[in-house]
Amino acid sequence: MEDSYTQVHYNEDIRPYSKYARKFCEHLADKYYKSCSGKLLDVCCGRGEHIEILITRV
């Protein structure tokens, strides 16, 4: 059976998690969400690693 899209694109062996997501989210939170009064829309694409980091900061 061929690999499905999700098995290939969300496979941690092929695309492992890195420190980039945390650094990127910390930058966004520091620059745009310091007052904690903004809203954040998650468009639900990807593995969810960015939203998991941002919800701890916003």
N, CA, C and O of each residue as an XYZ file, in Angstrom:
232
protein
N       0.829     -1.181      0.000
C       0.000      0.000      0.000
C       0.877      1.249      0.000
O       1.873      1.322      0.721
N       0.499      2.217     -0.808
C       1.265      3.456     -0.873
C       1.096      4.253      0.420
O       0.084      4.147      1.113
N       2.110      5.046      0.717
C       2.015      5.912      1.890
C       0.970      6.989      1.653
O       0.877      7.556      0.564
N       0.197      7.256      2.674
C      -0.797      8.317      2.559
C      -0.123      9.663      2.792
O       1.003      9.735      3.284
N      -0.814     10.700      2.440
C      -0.301     12.062      2.613
C       0.109     12.310      4.062
O       1.205     12.808      4.319
N      -0.756     11.971      5.003
C      -0.449     12.248      6.406
C       0.704     11.403      6.925
O       1.478     11.867      7.762
N       0.829     10.188      6.449
C       1.940      9.344      6.883
C       3.274      9.903      6.408
O       4.290      9.736      7.083
N       3.283     10.556      5.271
C       4.520     11.111      4.724
C       4.801     12.499      5.292
O       5.908     12.761      5.763
N       3.820     13.383      5.255
C       4.052     14.778      5.615
C       4.070     15.038      7.111
O       4.609     16.059      7.539
N       3.509     14.167      7.913
C       3.506     14.364      9.360
C       4.348     13.317     10.078
O       4.210     13.133     11.288
N       5.201     12.645      9.359
C       6.054     11.612      9.908
C       7.251     12.265     10.609
O       8.029     12.977      9.974
N       7.397     12.027     11.901
C       8.493     12.634     12.656
C       9.859     12.085     12.256
O      10.873     12.751     12.465
N       9.901     10.885     11.684
C      11.182     10.343     11.223
C      11.663     11.089      9.983
O      12.864     11.305      9.813
N      10.741     11.479      9.123
C      11.089     12.203      7.902
C      11.247     13.696      8.178
O      12.182     14.335      7.695
N      10.313     14.241      8.967
C      10.322     15.668      9.304
C      10.290     15.806     10.828
O       9.229     16.032     11.410
N      11.444     15.671     11.469
C      11.458     15.726     12.938
C      11.158     17.137     13.455
O      11.376     18.130     12.760
N      10.663     17.200     14.666
C      10.442     18.488     15.315
C      11.796     19.151     15.544
O      12.802     18.472     15.750
N      11.813     20.467     15.507
C      13.062     21.188     15.727
C      12.810     22.348     16.684
O      11.685     22.557     17.138
N      13.858     23.096     16.983
C      13.753     24.267     17.857
C      13.171     25.466     17.124
O      12.825     26.465     17.755
N      13.057     25.385     15.807
C      12.576     26.517     15.021
C      11.173     26.960     15.425
O      10.928     28.158     15.572
N      10.261     26.030     15.605
C       8.875     26.387     15.938
C       8.816     27.185     17.232
O       8.106     28.189     17.303
N       9.544     26.762     18.252
C       9.543     27.481     19.525
C      10.129     28.880     19.356
O       9.569     29.848     19.870
N      11.246     28.999     18.645
C      11.867     30.316     18.443
C      10.942     31.242     17.657
O      10.812     32.421     17.986
N      10.311     30.715     16.638
C       9.395     31.500     15.813
C       8.201     31.971     16.638
O       7.820     33.140     16.571
N       7.616     31.072     17.410
C       6.447     31.417     18.219
C       6.796     32.395     19.331
O       6.002     33.281     19.647
N       7.965     32.247     19.923
C       8.392     33.199     20.948
C       8.579     34.589     20.347
O       8.229     35.593     20.967
N       9.123     34.639     19.159
C       9.272     35.932     18.469
C       7.902     36.563     18.213
O       7.709     37.746     18.491
N       6.960     35.793     17.691
C       5.617     36.322     17.431
C       4.945     36.793     18.715
O       4.338     37.863     18.750
N       5.055     36.001     19.753
C       4.421     36.361     21.025
C       5.042     37.626     21.603
O       4.325     38.496     22.098
N       6.358     37.738     21.545
C       7.033     38.925     22.069
C       6.690     40.173     21.266
O       6.540     41.258     21.826
N       6.569     40.015     19.972
C       6.337     41.172     19.111
C       4.866     41.594     19.061
O       4.570     42.788     19.027
N       3.947     40.633     19.056
C       2.552     40.969     18.798
C       1.586     40.718     19.959
O       0.477     41.253     19.954
N       1.976     39.930     20.936
C       1.022     39.545     21.969
C       1.480     39.897     23.378
O       1.115     39.209     24.331
N       2.263     40.942     23.526
C       2.740     41.317     24.859
C       1.603     41.696     25.797
O       1.659     41.403     26.992
N       0.580     42.340     25.271
C      -0.514     42.787     26.124
C      -1.498     41.668     26.452
O      -2.369     41.848     27.304
N      -1.378     40.535     25.803
C      -2.285     39.393     26.007
C      -3.743     39.762     25.751
O      -4.649     39.162     26.329
N      -3.963     40.723     24.909
C      -5.342     41.113     24.620
C      -5.756     40.763     23.195
O      -6.898     41.002     22.802
N      -4.841     40.204     22.431
C      -5.154     39.870     21.049
C      -5.854     38.530     20.929
O      -6.016     37.802     21.909
N      -6.259     38.228     19.734
C      -6.882     36.937     19.443
C      -5.994     36.200     18.465
O      -5.252     36.810     17.694
N      -6.075     34.902     18.504
C      -5.259     34.066     17.649
C      -6.151     33.056     16.951
O      -6.904     32.326     17.595
N      -6.060     33.019     15.644
C      -6.844     32.075     14.850
C      -5.919     30.981     14.346
O      -4.927     31.258     13.672
N      -6.241     29.764     14.667
C      -5.486     28.617     14.175
C      -6.257     28.039     12.996
O      -7.411     27.637     13.138
N      -5.621     28.001     11.843
C      -6.292     27.514     10.637
C      -6.156     25.996     10.470
O      -6.541     25.434      9.445
N      -5.614     25.363     11.473
C      -5.535     23.889     11.536
C      -4.824     23.262     10.347
O      -5.339     22.327      9.734
N      -3.666     23.763     10.026
C      -2.847     23.083      9.017
C      -1.522     22.730      9.682
O      -0.971     23.535     10.433
N      -1.029     21.587      9.423
C       0.219     21.154     10.023
C       0.008     20.247     11.214
O      -1.072     19.686     11.401
N       1.049     20.108     12.020
C       1.036     19.163     13.138
C       0.549     19.781     14.440
O       0.400     19.071     15.435
N       0.302     21.066     14.457
C      -0.186     21.712     15.664
C       0.905     22.152     16.616
O       0.611     22.601     17.724
N       2.161     22.034     16.207
C       3.249     22.374     17.121
C       3.292     23.867     17.436
O       3.673     24.247     18.543
N       2.911     24.717     16.490
C       2.936     26.161     16.738
C       1.856     26.565     17.729
O       2.123     27.339     18.648
N       0.662     26.065     17.560
C      -0.423     26.440     18.465
C      -0.164     25.915     19.873
O      -0.522     26.576     20.848
N       0.444     24.755     19.997
C       0.757     24.228     21.319
C       1.736     25.133     22.059
O       1.664     25.262     23.281
N       2.636     25.750     21.332
C       3.591     26.670     21.938
C       2.925     28.021     22.227
O       3.112     28.596     23.300
N       2.158     28.511     21.273
C       1.540     29.833     21.429
C       0.513     29.873     22.555
O       0.400     30.896     23.230
N      -0.223     28.818     22.778
C      -1.233     28.880     23.840
C      -0.612     29.010     25.213
O      -1.287     29.433     26.152
N       0.646     28.661     25.359
C       1.315     28.854     26.641
C       1.816     30.278     26.793
O       2.141     30.707     27.900
N       1.881     31.018     25.689
C       2.420     32.391     25.712
C       1.357     33.460     25.606
O       1.552     34.573     26.095
N       0.248     33.152     24.985
C      -0.775     34.185     24.721
C      -1.804     34.174     25.828
O      -2.749     34.962     25.801
